[in-house]
Amino acid sequence: MKELQLSNSPLRRLPDFIYLGRLDRPIGIYLLLWPTLWALWIAAEGDPSFKLIFIFITGVFLTRTGGCIINDFADRNLDGQVSRTANRPLATGRVSSKEALAIAALIGMLAFALVLYTNRFTILLSVGGLLLACTYPYMKRHTYLPQLVLGAAFAWSVPMAFAAVGESVPEHAWLIYLATVAWTMAYDTLYAMVDREDDLRAGIKSTAILFGDADLVMISILNALALLSLWLLGNRLEFSVWYFVGLGTAALLLVWQLWQCRSRDTNACFNAFLHNHWVGAVIFVGVFLHYSLS
């Protein structure tokens, strides 16, 4: 009896809940965090308040964790058909659907509580972010462009950051938004290339399947669009050379990724996906140095 109670205790099941929220794989947090910090620093002209930094970093952590749970709940009957996701807690039954929804709801309430410490406009925008986050997991059943919806969701922190700082979203903020959408589509296509064969068998749609043999060409175009949008942003705001050095470094990293994936080896594609953390980081370093040294 004691063994049974111990096996069902929350402490023993903690690894399953960590795995459910993908806390053991923080790459998604990084990829969501960097555009958020780009926007926050630019909106505040290099001097965001500690309060807003805390709210948005914590919000990124909560949003990504809750998003993973919602995604796994939506895919609980599909993940078992894909080798990379077959062992996820909902797919195997180690965590029940009710438990997953309860945790997601709690995380959602915590994230919303953070937004309440901003302003009315940011609170209103957060509703759009929630709708995008809840819509994305179901798109892979109905469209070959779920990565576009994911990009729109990941980029939603950009207008929210500007709204939180200045209670408005200026035109140049949408250049950051467009860059984030395009960049997200590019790296998530690399991610989808890892599962392409399994997805085809399971009937899951993705840009990797849509683009087919033109996948690397389309990834190149999306990355170029992201870089062009950020270049236009820098020109419009008359950023210093430090920003453009960061942008140029990011371009070199993106070219290196494509070269690594030229054989379309699944491990190479996955590693290239992970490598995008550094792309986001060097762009932020460029933004930070611009405001710190100019």
C-alpha positions as CSV (number, residue, x, y, z in Angstrom):
1,M,0.0,0.0,0.0
2,K,2.8,2.4,0.9
3,E,4.5,1.7,-2.4
4,L,1.3,2.4,-4.3
5,Q,0.8,5.7,-2.5
6,L,4.4,6.7,-3.1
7,S,4.2,5.9,-6.9
8,N,1.1,8.2,-7.2
9,S,2.5,11.0,-5.0
10,P,3.1,14.4,-6.7
11,L,6.8,14.2,-5.8
12,R,7.3,10.9,-7.6
13,R,5.4,12.3,-10.6
14,L,7.3,15.6,-10.7
15,P,9.5,14.5,-13.6
16,D,6.3,13.8,-15.7
17,F,5.0,17.3,-15.0
18,I,8.4,18.8,-15.8
19,Y,8.4,16.9,-19.1
20,L,4.8,18.0,-19.8
21,G,5.8,21.6,-19.6
22,R,9.1,21.0,-21.5
23,L,11.0,22.5,-18.6
24,D,13.8,20.0,-19.3
25,R,14.2,21.6,-22.8
26,P,14.3,25.4,-22.4
27,I,15.0,26.2,-26.0
28,G,11.4,27.3,-26.5
29,I,11.8,29.8,-23.7
30,Y,14.9,31.3,-25.3
31,L,13.3,31.5,-28.7
32,L,10.3,33.3,-27.2
33,L,12.4,35.5,-24.9
34,W,14.8,37.1,-27.4
35,P,12.2,38.9,-29.6
36,T,10.5,40.0,-26.4
37,L,13.7,41.6,-25.1
38,W,14.4,43.2,-28.5
39,A,11.0,44.9,-28.4
40,L,11.2,45.8,-24.7
41,W,14.6,47.4,-25.1
42,I,13.7,49.3,-28.2
43,A,10.3,50.4,-26.8
44,A,12.0,51.8,-23.7
45,E,15.0,53.2,-25.7
46,G,17.4,51.0,-23.8
47,D,16.1,51.7,-20.3
48,P,13.2,49.3,-19.5
49,S,12.1,49.3,-15.9
50,F,13.0,46.4,-13.7
51,K,9.3,45.8,-13.2
52,L,8.6,45.3,-16.9
53,I,11.8,43.2,-17.3
54,F,10.5,40.9,-14.5
55,I,6.9,40.8,-15.9
56,F,8.0,39.9,-19.4
57,I,10.7,37.4,-18.6
58,T,8.4,35.6,-16.1
59,G,5.5,35.9,-18.6
60,V,7.7,34.2,-21.3
61,F,8.5,31.3,-18.9
62,L,4.8,30.9,-18.0
63,T,3.4,31.3,-21.5
64,R,5.8,28.9,-23.1
65,T,5.2,26.3,-20.4
66,G,1.4,26.6,-20.7
67,G,1.6,26.6,-24.4
68,C,3.5,23.3,-24.4
69,I,0.8,21.7,-22.2
70,I,-2.0,23.0,-24.5
71,N,-0.1,21.7,-27.5
72,D,0.3,18.2,-25.9
73,F,-3.3,18.1,-24.9
74,A,-4.4,18.8,-28.5
75,D,-1.9,16.2,-29.8
76,R,-2.5,13.6,-27.2
77,N,-3.9,11.2,-29.8
78,L,-1.3,12.1,-32.4
79,D,2.0,12.2,-30.5
80,G,2.1,8.4,-30.1
81,Q,2.4,8.1,-33.9
82,V,5.5,10.2,-34.0
83,S,8.7,8.6,-32.7
84,R,10.1,11.8,-31.2
85,T,6.9,12.5,-29.2
86,A,5.7,9.0,-28.5
87,N,6.9,9.1,-24.9
88,R,5.3,12.4,-23.9
89,P,3.3,12.2,-20.6
90,L,-0.2,12.7,-22.1
91,A,0.5,10.4,-25.0
92,T,1.5,7.6,-22.6
93,G,-1.2,8.3,-20.0
94,R,1.3,9.2,-17.3
95,V,-0.5,12.5,-16.9
96,S,-4.3,12.7,-17.4
97,S,-6.1,15.2,-19.6
98,K,-7.8,16.7,-16.6
99,E,-4.5,17.2,-14.8
100,A,-2.9,18.8,-17.9
101,L,-5.8,21.2,-18.3
102,A,-5.8,22.1,-14.6
103,I,-2.1,22.9,-14.7
104,A,-2.5,24.9,-17.9
105,A,-5.4,26.9,-16.3
106,L,-3.3,27.7,-13.3
107,I,-0.4,28.8,-15.4
108,G,-2.7,31.0,-17.5
109,M,-4.1,32.7,-14.4
110,L,-0.6,33.4,-13.1
111,A,0.4,34.9,-16.5
112,F,-2.7,37.0,-16.6
113,A,-2.0,38.2,-13.0
114,L,1.3,39.5,-14.2
115,V,-0.3,41.4,-17.1
116,L,-2.6,43.1,-14.6
117,Y,0.4,45.0,-13.3
118,T,0.8,46.8,-16.7
119,N,-2.0,48.9,-18.3
120,R,-5.4,48.4,-19.9
121,F,-4.1,48.3,-23.5
122,T,-1.6,45.6,-22.7
123,I,-4.3,43.6,-20.9
124,L,-6.5,43.8,-24.0
125,L,-3.6,42.7,-26.2
126,S,-3.0,39.7,-23.9
127,V,-6.4,38.3,-24.9
128,G,-5.2,38.1,-28.5
129,G,-2.0,36.3,-27.4
130,L,-4.1,33.8,-25.5
131,L,-6.3,33.1,-28.5
132,L,-3.3,32.6,-30.8
133,A,-1.6,30.2,-28.2
134,C,-4.8,28.1,-27.9
135,T,-5.4,28.1,-31.7
136,Y,-2.0,27.0,-32.9
137,P,-2.0,23.4,-31.7
138,Y,-5.1,22.6,-33.8
139,M,-3.8,24.2,-37.0
140,K,-1.7,21.2,-38.0
141,R,-4.9,19.3,-38.7
142,H,-6.4,22.0,-41.0
143,T,-3.5,23.8,-42.8
144,Y,0.0,23.3,-44.0
145,L,0.9,26.6,-42.3
146,P,0.8,25.9,-38.6
147,Q,4.2,27.5,-38.4
148,L,2.6,30.8,-39.5
149,V,0.2,30.7,-36.6
150,L,3.0,29.8,-34.2
151,G,5.0,32.8,-35.5
152,A,2.1,35.1,-34.9
153,A,1.7,33.7,-31.4
154,F,5.5,34.0,-30.6
155,A,5.6,37.5,-32.0
156,W,2.7,38.7,-30.0
157,S,4.9,39.7,-27.1
158,V,6.3,42.5,-29.4
159,P,3.2,44.7,-29.5
160,M,2.6,43.9,-25.9
161,A,6.0,45.1,-24.9
162,F,5.5,48.4,-26.7
163,A,2.0,48.8,-25.2
164,A,3.4,48.1,-21.7
165,V,6.1,50.8,-22.2
166,G,4.2,53.5,-24.0
167,E,0.5,52.5,-24.1
168,S,0.7,52.4,-27.9
169,V,2.1,50.3,-30.7
170,P,4.1,52.5,-33.2
171,E,4.5,51.5,-36.8
172,H,8.1,50.4,-36.5
173,A,7.0,47.8,-33.9
174,W,5.4,45.9,-36.7
175,L,8.7,45.5,-38.4
176,I,9.9,43.6,-35.3
177,Y,6.7,41.6,-35.4
178,L,7.1,40.7,-39.0
179,A,10.8,39.7,-38.4
180,T,9.8,37.5,-35.5
181,V,7.0,35.8,-37.5
182,A,9.3,35.0,-40.5
183,W,12.2,33.9,-38.3
184,T,9.9,31.6,-36.2
185,M,8.5,30.1,-39.4
186,A,12.0,29.4,-40.6
187,Y,13.3,27.7,-37.5
188,D,10.1,25.8,-36.9
189,T,10.2,24.5,-40.4
190,L,13.7,23.0,-39.6
191,Y,12.1,21.5,-36.5
192,A,9.3,20.0,-38.6
193,M,11.8,18.5,-41.0
194,V,12.9,16.2,-38.2
195,D,9.4,14.7,-38.0
196,R,8.4,15.0,-41.7
197,E,8.2,11.2,-42.4
198,D,6.3,10.5,-39.3
199,D,4.0,13.4,-39.8
200,L,3.2,12.2,-43.3
201,R,2.1,8.8,-42.0
202,A,0.1,10.4,-39.2
203,G,-1.6,13.0,-41.4
204,I,0.0,16.0,-39.6
205,K,0.5,19.1,-41.7
206,S,3.5,21.4,-41.6
207,T,5.5,23.8,-43.8
208,A,8.2,21.1,-44.0
209,I,5.6,19.0,-46.0
210,L,4.2,22.0,-47.9
211,F,7.7,23.2,-49.0
212,G,8.9,19.7,-49.9
213,D,12.2,19.8,-51.8
214,A,12.1,23.6,-51.7
215,D,12.3,23.6,-47.9
216,L,15.8,25.1,-47.6
217,V,15.1,27.7,-50.2
218,M,11.9,28.7,-48.4
219,I,13.8,28.8,-45.1
220,S,16.4,31.1,-46.7
221,I,13.6,33.4,-48.0
222,L,12.0,33.6,-44.6
223,N,15.3,34.3,-42.9
224,A,16.1,37.0,-45.5
225,L,12.7,38.6,-44.8
226,A,13.4,38.6,-41.1
227,L,16.8,40.2,-41.6
228,L,15.4,42.7,-44.1
229,S,12.7,43.8,-41.6
230,L,15.2,44.3,-38.8
231,W,17.6,46.1,-41.2
232,L,14.7,48.5,-42.2
233,L,14.0,49.0,-38.5
234,G,17.6,50.0,-37.8
235,N,17.6,52.4,-40.7
236,R,14.3,53.9,-39.7
237,L,15.4,54.5,-36.1
238,E,19.0,55.5,-37.1
239,F,20.6,52.8,-35.0
240,S,24.4,52.7,-34.6
241,V,26.9,50.3,-36.1
242,W,26.6,48.0,-33.1
243,Y,23.1,47.0,-34.0
244,F,24.1,46.2,-37.6
245,V,27.1,44.2,-36.4
246,G,24.7,42.1,-34.4
247,L,22.4,41.8,-37.4
248,G,25.3,40.8,-39.7
249,T,26.5,38.2,-37.1
250,A,23.0,36.7,-37.1
251,A,23.0,36.5,-40.9
252,L,26.2,34.5,-40.8
253,L,24.8,32.2,-38.2
254,L,21.7,31.6,-40.3
255,V,23.8,30.8,-43.4
256,W,25.9,28.4,-41.4
257,Q,22.7,26.6,-40.3
258,L,21.5,26.1,-43.9
259,W,24.9,24.8,-44.8
260,Q,24.8,22.3,-41.9
261,C,21.3,21.1,-43.1
262,R,22.2,20.8,-46.8
263,S,21.9,16.9,-46.6
264,R,18.6,17.3,-44.7
265,D,19.9,14.9,-42.0
266,T,17.4,14.9,-39.1
267,N,20.1,15.4,-36.5
268,A,21.5,18.3,-38.4
269,C,18.1,19.9,-38.8
270,F,17.4,19.6,-35.1
271,N,20.7,21.0,-34.1
272,A,20.2,23.9,-36.5
273,F,16.8,24.6,-34.9
274,L,18.5,24.7,-31.5
275,H,21.2,27.0,-32.8
276,N,18.6,29.7,-33.4
277,H,18.9,30.6,-29.7
278,W,22.3,32.2,-30.6
279,V,20.7,34.1,-33.5
280,G,18.2,35.8,-31.2
281,A,21.0,36.4,-28.7
282,V,23.4,38.2,-31.0
283,I,20.6,40.4,-32.3
284,F,19.7,41.4,-28.7
285,V,23.4,42.1,-28.0
286,G,23.4,44.4,-31.0
287,V,20.4,46.2,-29.6
288,F,21.8,46.4,-26.1
289,L,25.2,47.7,-27.3
290,H,23.5,50.3,-29.5
291,Y,21.7,51.9,-26.5
292,S,24.6,51.3,-24.1
293,L,27.5,52.7,-26.2
294,S,25.9,55.2,-28.5
